[in-house]
Amino acid sequence: MIESANLLASKTWHIQHAHLVIAAMRRFAEELRAAGFAVDYRFARTLAEGLHDHRAIHRTEEVLVMEPASRSARERMARLGCRVVPGNQFLCHYSDFAAWVNRRLNVRMEDFYRWQRRRLGYLMEGTGPRAQPSGGRWNFDADNRRPPPRGHVWPAPLTSPLDDLDRAVIEHISPFCEGESPTGIWATTRAEARRRLDHFIDRVLPGFGPHAEAMTTGSMHLAHSLLSPYLNLGLLTPAEVCDAVQVAFDRGLVPIASAEGFIRQVIGWREYVWGMYWAGMPAYAGLNALGATRPLPPVFRGNAATQMRCLDQVLSEVRTHGFAHHIQRLMVLGNLCLIAGVDPAELLDWMWASFVDGAEWVMVPNVLGMSQHADGGRMATKPYASGGAYINRMSDYCKGCHFNHSRRTGEDACPFTTLYWDFFARHQVRFARNPRVSRQVQVAMRLDDLSEVRECANEVVTRLSAGQL
Ligand SMILES: Cc1cc2nc3c(=O)[nH]c(=O)nc-3n(C[C@H](O)[C@H](O)[C@H](O)COP(=O)(O)OP(=O)(O)OC[C@H]3O[C@@H](n4cnc5c(N)ncnc54)[C@H](O)[C@@H]3O)c2cc1C
């Protein structure tokens, strides 16, 4: 196992991201040693140097590595002469995904998901071609768009106390990192990750789904699983996570809408994203279909304050935990950058460093594709652009905000609302024939005050770039 100093210095990582990866590596090495394996744990300037030293000292003829999820890492392994062996971090290898794509005219996540359900047998009644989805429907997503309920008590995340190993890692990585120091929220061993899976199944899963799109100042957790870092690091496998959900459903402990909603995220979205990543790389990482070139607003890096309550709330959660849930990523952080015309590659780089579950394979389709529409619609057939009205409906962020979510011009106009209309006017040619958003384009082009909106939008992006919003 090699800790590469260059990799650590390659980005300004959120300290909780770097801590999670390095502490999990060091603990895994300890566990392997305790189980009787000989572990060569090396600190090197680069991966290549670490491997060279290992080969020289141990006269190793062949080095096997588990297949890395991201292309850049896989290529590096190949360059270093390592033999890649299959891993267990996904249930559908990207070569099988590519074969599935080749058999179809249209590539849609929902079709892939149903294929996965049939193939893997999760939440199915019966076997073979006659098998039917449990609950009589493939998808209960329509039930999952409710705003946050008032006064609801959301589960608190589990924590684990920090020990000497954590403190040593924190001291080692601090000079390269930003964000608040680890609090014990993120598990760094398989046993602790399993404990979080059990907690999720018992306490959180029954409420998973109905409020999946809700955002509230009262909880960073809501009814999300917070399991992505462990799935991405390999502390948990997708198979064991889905098996646990199936068992809870079979025992009648979880409603079908919650079990289905979660299984869809894991065997549907997660695997689809991975397949799309490999199908599109290496070109995918450089796409910028909307020609967005503005720099990432300084408030993202903590170099400015903001009066936008939603943005302030989500960025402060990222600083505190290295985490934001899906809708915060998509509809606050991503949405703002999309409608403000921020360079998608800059947002990707920031998110990769800032989120504890960040990795190239998952960021490219989610950030460039789904969130920034930089792939021209491969991941999502519409741009995820919204104004303040959506944020107000799905969160408690707008109450007490300096800006008025329903105003698009004027001193107190909500920047999301102004930029939303400007976005559709700016991209009218591209989206006029898109059935999912053509109405927004028409409405934007017919606004009485469109020229005022455009002026106001220019001012908003100027102030955003200057850290004065
Ligand atoms: C702009 C943007 C950036 C994102 N960045 C990341 C990232 O760096 N790492 C990451 O793992 N996910 C990323 N996602 C996907 C998703 O937001 C996170 O997987 C999820 O928020 C993690 O929280 P959770 O474990 O509580 O998820 P839950 O809501 O509990 O979902 C369960 C699991 O489903 C999987 N999943 C659900 N949706 C996706 C998806 N779109 N892509 C991949 N896996 C998915 C995750 O493994 C997740 O743990 C991103 C999404 C967007 C829109």
The ligand as a MOL file (V3000), in Angstrom:
LIG
                    3D

  0  0  0     0  0            999 V3000
M  V30 BEGIN CTAB
M  V30 COUNTS 53 58 0 0 0
M  V30 BEGIN ATOM
M  V30 1 C -23.3660 17.6680 -8.5880 0
M  V30 2 C -23.3220 16.2970 -7.9860 0
M  V30 3 C -22.1560 15.8040 -7.4390 0
M  V30 4 C -22.1170 14.5120 -6.9150 0
M  V30 5 N -20.9380 14.0380 -6.4220 0
M  V30 6 C -20.8650 12.7700 -5.9500 0
M  V30 7 C -19.6380 12.2370 -5.4620 0
M  V30 8 O -18.6210 12.8930 -5.4530 0
M  V30 9 N -19.6280 10.9660 -4.9860 0
M  V30 10 C -20.7540 10.2040 -4.9670 0
M  V30 11 O -20.6770 9.0510 -4.5270 0
M  V30 12 N -21.9130 10.6780 -5.4100 0
M  V30 13 C -22.0100 11.9360 -5.9030 0
M  V30 14 N -23.2000 12.4220 -6.3490 0
M  V30 15 C -24.3800 11.5490 -6.3180 0
M  V30 16 C -25.2030 11.6650 -5.0120 0
M  V30 17 O -25.5080 13.0110 -4.7860 0
M  V30 18 C -24.4700 11.0660 -3.8020 0
M  V30 19 O -24.1140 9.7380 -4.1000 0
M  V30 20 C -25.3430 11.0610 -2.5580 0
M  V30 21 O -25.7690 12.3650 -2.2590 0
M  V30 22 C -24.5780 10.4770 -1.4000 0
M  V30 23 O -25.3350 10.5810 -0.2250 0
M  V30 24 P -26.0270 9.3240 0.4260 0
M  V30 25 O -25.0530 8.2080 0.5670 0
M  V30 26 O -26.7200 9.7730 1.6560 0
M  V30 27 O -27.0550 8.9340 -0.7150 0
M  V30 28 P -28.5000 8.2980 -0.6560 0
M  V30 29 O -29.4760 9.3420 -1.0410 0
M  V30 30 O -28.7310 7.5880 0.6110 0
M  V30 31 O -28.4200 7.2480 -1.8720 0
M  V30 32 C -27.9250 5.9130 -1.6860 0
M  V30 33 C -26.7160 5.6340 -2.5280 0
M  V30 34 O -27.0350 5.6710 -3.9060 0
M  V30 35 C -25.8660 6.0230 -4.6610 0
M  V30 36 N -26.2330 7.1350 -5.5660 0
M  V30 37 C -27.3930 7.8040 -5.5890 0
M  V30 38 N -27.4060 8.6900 -6.6020 0
M  V30 39 C -26.2120 8.5860 -7.2170 0
M  V30 40 C -25.6160 9.2370 -8.3400 0
M  V30 41 N -26.2470 10.2000 -9.0190 0
M  V30 42 N -24.3660 8.8840 -8.6550 0
M  V30 43 C -23.6980 7.9320 -7.9730 0
M  V30 44 N -24.2170 7.2780 -6.9220 0
M  V30 45 C -25.4600 7.5890 -6.5560 0
M  V30 46 C -24.8060 6.4510 -3.6680 0
M  V30 47 O -23.8620 5.4130 -3.5540 0
M  V30 48 C -25.5800 6.6210 -2.3660 0
M  V30 49 O -24.8110 6.3150 -1.2350 0
M  V30 50 C -23.2720 13.7080 -6.9060 0
M  V30 51 C -24.4520 14.2350 -7.4330 0
M  V30 52 C -24.4760 15.5020 -7.9760 0
M  V30 53 C -25.7510 16.0180 -8.5640 0
M  V30 END ATOM
M  V30 BEGIN BOND
M  V30 1 1 1 2
M  V30 2 1 2 3
M  V30 3 2 2 52
M  V30 4 2 3 4
M  V30 5 1 4 5
M  V30 6 1 4 50
M  V30 7 2 5 6
M  V30 8 1 6 7
M  V30 9 1 6 13
M  V30 10 2 7 8
M  V30 11 1 7 9
M  V30 12 1 9 10
M  V30 13 2 10 11
M  V30 14 1 10 12
M  V30 15 2 12 13
M  V30 16 1 13 14
M  V30 17 1 14 15
M  V30 18 1 14 50
M  V30 19 1 15 16
M  V30 20 1 16 17
M  V30 21 1 16 18
M  V30 22 1 18 19
M  V30 23 1 18 20
M  V30 24 1 20 21
M  V30 25 1 20 22
M  V30 26 1 22 23
M  V30 27 1 23 24
M  V30 28 2 24 25
M  V30 29 1 24 26
M  V30 30 1 24 27
M  V30 31 1 27 28
M  V30 32 2 28 29
M  V30 33 1 28 30
M  V30 34 1 28 31
M  V30 35 1 31 32
M  V30 36 1 32 33
M  V30 37 1 33 34
M  V30 38 1 33 48
M  V30 39 1 34 35
M  V30 40 1 35 36
M  V30 41 1 35 46
M  V30 42 1 36 37
M  V30 43 1 36 45
M  V30 44 2 37 38
M  V30 45 1 38 39
M  V30 46 1 39 40
M  V30 47 2 39 45
M  V30 48 1 40 41
M  V30 49 2 40 42
M  V30 50 1 42 43
M  V30 51 2 43 44
M  V30 52 1 44 45
M  V30 53 1 46 47
M  V30 54 1 46 48
M  V30 55 1 48 49
M  V30 56 2 50 51
M  V30 57 1 51 52
M  V30 58 1 52 53
M  V30 END BOND
M  V30 END CTAB
M  END
